[in-house]
């Protein structure tokens, strides 16, 4: 018969244990207690986990300064003495679901879920048959026993049940929404550099494609004094609005989309009849990097390049102003709060 591999169902009883899981210093996708519990219960029975047990299994997942994912699993007794421990390092490109799977498997190994089952108890020894000298003599001659022919049935075929390594449940990243706020610094939108507050929202439209994001954002560049070719004393408000589709990979994201910028010029003295409005459309290319800070909060820096391809002017006053550059550059620094 083939040797059957021992798994959690064959392992000896495991003492009650308290689970202490903490991955707050890891990327958001690695801080998933629900997935870790489901993976761990693949090998360890549910009745092992007791909230007030004296023995504790401590699992810590955190990130190194170089971005690697570090896993520390420790089993301690009631006095805090370390009974067993496991440490493992994963590259910064390793998927969090694999990190959780390997961490759960290492934790089950420390608990003894993969130890060989105890050998079965031996059968009791049958008593020895009495010798012929101890048997009483019989006056009846012994008759040879009748032979009965029993048809031999072929033994039933035993189908060996294949034992395979349990596979982790499929990873289903939840839909996520993030809101962001920060500042935008731009040049080329006007004849001089300008800066102002920036807000936006990031949405993952489908859990089947978690790397693709849709982002909407807008900025308000405070009123600035503008000088025309023929007049001075104009105040200009600028409001750029952005819409992009992004592909996020690790800490980087690559985006493309459209930006619509509204220019509103007014005379500083408030005189009527000398206002002007201009609207432009531009293609946007953006490269950004996002770094986790703590929990659901992270910081992001994006660089923008806008290429104008359409504009329309309402009012004659804009004929007196210098046209902005057809190419504009910008950089934005924002704080991000993720909602899962």
C-alpha positions in Angstrom: 0.0 0.0 0.0 1.3 3.5 -0.7 2.4 5.5 2.2 -0.1 8.3 3.0 1.2 11.7 3.9 0.1 13.0 7.3 -1.8 16.2 7.5 -3.6 18.1 10.2 -6.4 15.6 10.4 -3.9 12.8 11.3 -1.8 14.9 13.7 -2.0 14.4 17.5 -4.2 16.7 19.5 -2.9 20.3 19.7 -3.1 22.1 23.0 -5.4 25.1 23.2 -3.6 28.2 21.8 -4.3 31.9 21.6 -3.6 33.6 18.3 -2.0 37.1 18.3 -1.8 38.4 14.7 -0.5 41.9 13.8 0.4 43.2 10.3 -0.3 46.9 10.8 3.2 47.7 9.7 2.9 45.7 6.5 1.2 46.8 3.2 -2.6 47.0 3.4 -3.2 43.8 1.4 -1.0 41.9 3.9 -3.0 43.2 6.9 -5.8 40.7 6.3 -6.7 38.7 9.5 -9.7 37.0 7.8 -7.6 35.4 5.0 -4.9 34.4 7.5 -7.4 32.7 9.8 -9.0 30.8 6.8 -5.6 29.6 5.6 -4.5 28.5 9.1 -7.7 26.5 9.7 -6.8 24.5 6.6 -4.3 22.6 8.8 -5.4 23.4 12.4 -8.8 22.5 13.9 -11.1 25.2 15.0 -11.3 24.0 18.6 -7.6 24.7 19.1 -8.1 28.5 19.2 -9.0 29.7 22.6 -9.0 33.5 23.4 -7.9 33.0 27.0 -5.4 30.1 26.4 -2.1 30.3 28.3 -0.1 29.3 25.2 0.2 32.0 22.5 1.0 32.0 18.8 2.4 35.4 17.9 2.5 36.3 14.2 4.0 39.6 13.0 4.2 40.8 9.4 6.0 44.0 8.8 8.1 45.8 6.1 11.8 46.3 6.2 13.4 49.7 5.3 14.2 48.3 1.8 10.5 47.4 1.2 10.9 43.6 1.9 8.1 41.8 3.7 9.3 40.2 7.0 7.4 37.4 8.8 8.1 36.5 12.4 6.1 33.5 14.0 6.7 32.7 17.6 5.1 30.1 19.9 5.4 30.9 23.7 4.1 29.2 26.8 2.3 30.6 29.8 5.5 32.0 31.3 6.5 33.8 28.0 9.3 31.3 27.2 9.8 30.8 23.5 8.9 27.2 22.5 9.5 27.5 18.8 10.0 30.3 16.3 10.2 30.9 12.5 11.5 33.9 10.6 11.1 34.4 6.8 11.9 37.2 4.4 10.0 37.9 1.1 10.9 40.3 -1.7 9.1 43.6 -2.0 7.5 42.3 -5.2 6.0 39.2 -3.6 2.2 39.1 -3.5 0.6 39.5 -0.1 -1.6 36.4 -0.5 1.5 34.2 -0.8 3.0 35.9 2.2 -0.1 35.1 4.2 -0.2 31.5 2.9 3.4 30.8 3.8 3.0 32.5 7.2 -0.1 30.3 8.0 1.7 27.2 6.9 4.7 28.0 9.1 2.4 28.7 12.1 0.7 25.3 11.6 4.1 23.6 11.5 5.2 25.2 14.8 2.0 23.9 16.4 2.7 20.4 15.3 0.0 20.0 12.6 2.4 18.2 10.3 3.8 15.7 12.8 3.3 12.0 12.2 0.3 10.4 13.9 1.0 8.1 16.9 1.4 4.4 15.9 -1.7 2.2 16.4 -2.0 0.1 19.5 -0.8 -3.6 18.9 -3.4 -6.3 18.9 -3.6 -8.5 22.1 -1.7 -11.8 21.8 -3.9 -14.8 21.3 -3.6 -17.7 23.9 -1.5 -20.7 22.8 -3.4 -23.8 21.8 -3.1 -26.8 24.2 -0.8 -29.6 23.2 -2.1 -33.0 22.1 -0.7 -34.6 25.3 -3.1 -32.5 27.4 -6.2 -33.5 25.4 -8.3 -36.4 26.8 -8.3 -39.6 24.8 -11.5 -40.4 22.8 -13.0 -43.8 22.1 -14.5 -42.6 18.9 -12.1 -42.8 16.0 -11.4 -39.4 14.6 -13.1 -38.7 11.3 -11.3 -36.5 8.9 -13.2 -33.2 8.5 -15.2 -32.7 5.4 -13.6 -30.3 3.0 -15.9 -27.5 1.8 -14.9 -25.8 -1.3 -15.7 -22.1 -1.1 -15.3 -20.1 -4.3 -12.6 -17.5 -4.0 -13.9 -14.0 -4.6 -11.4 -11.5 -6.0 -10.5 -8.9 -3.4 -12.2 -5.5 -3.9 -10.1 -3.0 -5.7 -8.9 -0.3 -3.4 -8.8 3.1 -4.9 -6.0 5.1 -3.3 -7.3 8.5 -2.4 -4.8 11.0 -3.6 -3.5 13.3 -0.9 -2.3 16.6 -2.2 -1.1 19.7 -0.6 -4.0 21.9 0.3 -4.3 24.9 -1.9 -4.9 28.3 -0.5 -8.3 29.8 -1.3 -8.4 32.2 -4.2 -7.4 35.7 -3.5 -10.3 38.1 -3.9 -9.0 41.6 -3.1 -11.9 43.8 -1.9 -13.1 46.8 -3.7 -11.4 49.9 -2.5 -12.0 53.6 -2.5 -9.4 56.2 -1.5 -9.7 59.9 -0.9 -6.8 62.2 -1.1 -5.9 65.8 -0.3 -2.7 67.8 -0.7 -1.1 70.5 -2.9 -0.4 71.0 -6.6 2.6 73.0 -8.0 2.3 73.7 -11.7 4.2 75.6 -14.4 3.0 76.2 -18.0 -0.7 76.5 -17.1 0.0 80.3 -16.9 3.0 82.4 -17.9 4.3 81.9 -14.4 4.4 79.1 -11.9 1.5 78.7 -9.5 0.4 76.4 -6.6 -2.8 75.6 -4.7 -4.8 72.9 -2.9 -5.6 69.6 -4.6 -8.3 67.0 -3.8 -9.3 63.7 -5.5 -10.8 60.3 -5.2 -9.5 56.9 -6.4 -11.8 54.0 -7.2 -11.2 50.3 -8.0 -14.2 49.6 -10.3 -13.8 45.8 -10.4 -12.4 43.3 -7.9 -11.4 41.1 -10.8 -8.9 43.8 -12.0 -7.5 45.3 -8.7 -4.5 46.9 -10.4 -6.7 49.2 -12.6 -7.9 52.4 -10.9 -10.1 55.3 -11.9 -9.1 58.7 -10.5 -10.9 62.0 -10.4 -9.3 65.1 -9.0 -9.3 68.9 -9.1 -7.3 71.8 -7.9 -7.9 75.5 -7.2 -5.0 77.8 -7.9 -5.6 81.0 -5.9 -6.2 84.3 -7.6 -3.0 85.8 -9.0 -2.3 89.1 -10.6 -2.1 88.9 -14.4 -0.6 91.4 -16.8 -2.0 91.7 -20.3 -0.2 93.1 -23.3 -2.1 96.4 -23.0 -3.4 96.6 -19.5 -2.5 95.7 -15.9 -4.5 95.0 -12.8 -6.3 91.7 -13.7 -7.0 88.9 -11.3 -7.1 85.4 -12.7 -8.6 82.3 -11.1 -7.6 78.9 -12.5 -9.4 75.5 -11.8 -7.9 72.4 -13.5 -10.0 69.2 -13.3 -8.4 65.7 -14.0 -9.8 62.4 -15.0 -7.4 59.4 -15.4 -7.2 55.6 -15.7 -4.3 54.2 -13.8 -2.4 50.9 -13.6 -0.9 50.4 -10.1 2.0 48.0 -9.7 3.7 47.7 -6.3 4.4 51.3 -5.1 4.2 52.9 -8.6 1.3 53.9 -10.8 1.1 54.9 -14.4 -1.9 57.0 -15.5 -3.3 58.6 -18.6 -6.4 60.8 -19.1 -7.8 64.2 -19.9 -7.6 67.5 -18.0 -10.0 70.4 -18.4 -8.7 73.8 -17.2 -10.9 76.8 -16.6 -9.4 80.3 -16.6 -11.5 83.2 -15.2 -10.0 86.7 -15.6 -11.6 89.7 -13.8 -10.5 93.3 -13.3 -9.1 93.9 -9.9 -11.1 97.1 -9.5 -14.4 95.1 -10.1 -15.4 97.0 -13.2 -18.1 95.3 -15.2 -17.8 94.3 -18.9 -14.2 93.4 -18.8 -14.3 89.7 -17.7 -13.2 86.8 -19.7 -13.4 83.0 -19.5 -11.3 80.4 -21.3 -11.6 76.6 -21.3 -8.9 74.2 -22.5 -8.6 70.4 -22.9 -5.3 68.6 -22.6 -4.1 65.1 -22.5 -2.5 64.0 -19.2 0.4 61.6 -18.6 1.2 60.9 -14.9 3.7 58.9 -13.0 3.3 58.5 -9.2 4.6 56.6 -6.2 2.7 55.7 -3.0 4.2 54.7 0.3 2.3 53.3 3.2 2.6 55.3 6.5 0.3 53.5 9.0 -2.8 51.5 8.6 -5.1 53.0 6.0 -3.0 56.1 5.6 -0.3 56.6 2.9 1.6 59.4 1.2 1.8 59.9 -2.6 3.8 62.0 -5.0 2.7 62.4 -8.6 4.3 64.2 -11.6 2.1 65.5 -14.4 2.6 66.5 -18.0 -0.3 68.2 -19.9 -0.4 68.6 -23.6 -3.1 71.0 -24.7 -5.1 70.1 -27.9 -8.2 72.3 -27.7 -9.3 75.7 -26.3 -12.2 78.1 -26.4 -12.5 81.7 -25.2 -15.6 83.5 -24.1 -15.1 87.3 -24.1 -12.7 89.6 -25.9 -10.5 90.4 -23.0 -8.5 87.3 -23.5 -7.1 88.6 -26.8 -4.9 90.9 -24.7 -3.3 88.2 -22.6 -0.3 86.1 -23.3 -1.2 82.5 -24.3 -0.1 79.8 -21.8 2.4 77.2 -23.0 0.8 74.2 -24.9 2.7 71.9 -22.5 2.4 72.2 -18.8 4.3 70.3 -16.0 3.2 69.8 -12.4 3.9 67.9 -9.2 1.4 67.0 -6.5 2.0 65.7 -3.0 -1.1 64.2 -1.3 -2.1 62.3 1.8 -4.3 59.2 1.0 -6.9 57.6 3.2 -8.0 54.2 1.9 -11.6 52.8 2.5 -11.8 49.0 2.2 
